[in-house]
């Protein structure tokens, strides 16, 4: 006997008419109509509602994107005490960038709407399970919960991290400067790579640019590798069989990470003070130096101090991470390597390190 599905959960028979392509085409013009053809009425209603919202916001989206392209057409006019406000190029850029992300979101919904209509129509043609009615709502509740929880964080990261970074990047391609191109009194224009060409060709800026670029590369590589491999080294020392009281040492070395960074920075600033800092005082008392070292004012010493402070603040995290990974390695794997004749150094190089790096 053959029992038919119950409720709103539909399993279609095979070899029935395949309307996957027509459903996709319908959703391309009226969002959600393809889902209605697939009998997913609630999902189709949500896509149709998204299209209505998009059509309502479309003039605003186009206006702000146009402002991003032009950066304004009307400058402020000052006639005695009378001031006629014009376009603020910086605000136009900011809101234009924001609405570019809004347009990208609706574009994603549009494409997803078409692909979903096609894929669900294909599932129906193949006689596979299709969620409709209440079963679709329950399925979405179970499968989409992580995305719903992460959505506020993603929005905040986009607003306060991603957009400011892109905004700062775009500013470099404009003539935004004082006093002739400073909003709201003056408009700002796109100048392309003109600023970068000036940086490269002008001797005054050339050396500064190269110096800053070189230090940025050194800092990015050095700070990352020092903290990573420093944490790995400390984790290896703690996990060594020769070390006792492992929990004590883990607790001790995690303290720099547990203490708020601002407090640590204030302490280090006082320790490396060039006149009465604890470092210079200790070195003088030991007879190592005769004059104070300008730790924070000399360019070379200041860079060394930055690396030291960054290492102090950064290595505990990697130590905790590596230590957790190393303690979770199956002892049978390590014992098998030793049975094969590997010494401790070879076990670390060929077994422990690849697992940690992975």
C-alpha positions, 0 to 999 in steps of 0.5 A, spaced: 500 500 500 502 507 498 500 512 503 500 519 501 504 525 505 500 528 510 499 536 512 502 541 508 509 537 506 508 535 499 512 530 496 511 530 488 510 524 483 516 523 478 516 525 471 510 530 472 511 537 468 517 540 470 516 548 471 523 549 474 525 554 468 518 557 468 518 558 475 525 562 475 523 566 469 516 568 473 520 570 479 525 574 475 519 579 474 515 578 480 519 576 486 516 570 489 511 568 483 515 562 482 515 560 489 507 560 488 508 556 482 511 551 487 506 551 492 510 555 497 506 561 498 509 563 505 516 564 502 513 567 495 509 572 500 516 574 503 520 575 496 514 579 494 514 583 500 521 584 499 520 587 492 515 592 494 520 595 499 525 595 494 521 599 489 519 604 494 526 605 496 529 605 489 528 612 488 532 613 494 537 608 492 538 611 485 539 618 488 544 616 493 548 612 488 548 618 484 551 623 489 556 618 490 558 618 483 558 626 482 559 628 489 555 634 489 553 639 483 551 645 488 556 649 492 555 653 498 553 660 496 555 666 501 552 673 500 554 677 505 550 674 511 546 670 507 548 663 506 545 658 501 547 651 503 549 647 497 551 639 497 556 636 502 560 631 498 563 627 504 556 626 506 554 624 499 559 619 499 558 616 506 550 615 504 552 613 497 556 608 500 551 606 505 546 605 499 550 601 495 550 596 500 543 596 501 542 595 493 547 589 494 543 586 499 536 587 494 540 584 489 542 578 493 535 577 495 533 578 487 538 572 485 536 568 491 529 568 489 530 566 482 535 560 484 530 558 489 524 558 485 528 554 480 531 549 485 525 548 488 521 547 481 526 542 480 526 538 486 518 537 485 519 535 478 524 529 481 519 527 486 523 530 492 521 533 498 519 540 498 517 544 504 510 548 504 506 551 509 507 550 516 513 545 515 517 550 511 516 555 517 518 550 522 524 548 517 526 555 516 526 556 524 531 550 525 535 552 519 536 559 520 537 560 527 544 561 527 543 566 521 538 570 525 542 571 531 548 573 527 545 578 523 545 584 528 553 583 529 554 582 521 550 589 521 554 592 526 560 590 523 558 592 516 556 599 519 562 601 524 568 597 520 567 595 513 564 601 511 569 606 514 574 602 511 571 603 504 570 610 506 577 612 508 579 608 501 575 612 497 577 619 500 584 617 497 581 618 490 578 625 491 581 632 492 579 632 499 583 637 502 584 644 506 582 650 504 580 649 497 576 643 497 573 642 504 566 641 505 561 644 506 563 650 503 567 647 497 565 641 493 570 635 493 571 631 486 574 625 484 581 625 481 583 618 480 590 616 482 592 623 481 594 623 489 598 617 488 602 620 482 604 626 486 606 621 492 611 618 488 613 624 484 614 629 489 621 628 493 618 631 499 613 625 500 616 620 496 621 618 502 615 619 507 611 614 503 616 609 502 618 609 509 611 608 512 610 603 507 616 599 509 614 600 516 607 597 515 610 591 512 615 590 517 610 591 522 604 587 519 609 581 518 613 582 525 607 583 529 603 577 527 609 572 526 612 574 533 605 573 537 604 567 533 610 563 534 612 566 541 605 563 543 607 556 540 614 556 543 611 558 550 605 552 549 611 547 547 615 549 553 608 548 558 606 542 554 613 539 555 614 533 560 619 536 564 615 542 566 611 541 572 605 545 575 602 546 568 596 549 570 600 554 574 604 556 568 598 557 564 594 561 568 601 565 569 602 566 562 595 568 560 594 574 565 597 579 560 591 577 556 586 577 561 588 584 564 585 590 560 590 592 554 589 600 556 592 598 563 598 594 560 599 600 555 599 605 561 604 601 565 609 600 559 609 607 558 611 609 565 616 603 565 619 606 558 619 613 560 626 616 558 627 620 564 624 616 570 622 610 567 623 603 571 627 600 565 632 606 565 633 606 572 634 598 573 639 599 567 643 605 570 643 601 577 646 595 574 651 600 570 649 597 563 648 605 561 650 611 563 645 616 560 638 615 559 635 611 553 630 615 549 625 609 549 619 613 546 622 619 543 627 615 538 624 612 532 628 606 532 627 605 540 620 606 539 619 601 534 622 596 538 618 598 544 612 597 540 614 590 538 615 588 545 608 591 548 605 588 542 608 581 543 606 582 551 599 583 549 598 578 543 602 571 545 598 569 551 592 568 546 596 564 541 599 560 547 592 558 550 590 556 543 596 552 541 596 549 548 588 547 547 590 544 540 596 540 543 592 537 549 587 534 544 592 531 540 591 523 540 596 520 544 596 514 540 598 518 534 604 520 538 606 513 540 605 511 533 610 516 531 615 514 537 614 506 535 616 508 528 623 510 531 621 518 531 625 522 536 621 528 540 624 533 535 621 529 529 615 528 533 614 535 534 616 537 526 612 531 523 606 530 527 605 536 532 606 542 528 602 540 522 596 539 526 597 545 530 598 549 523 592 546 520 
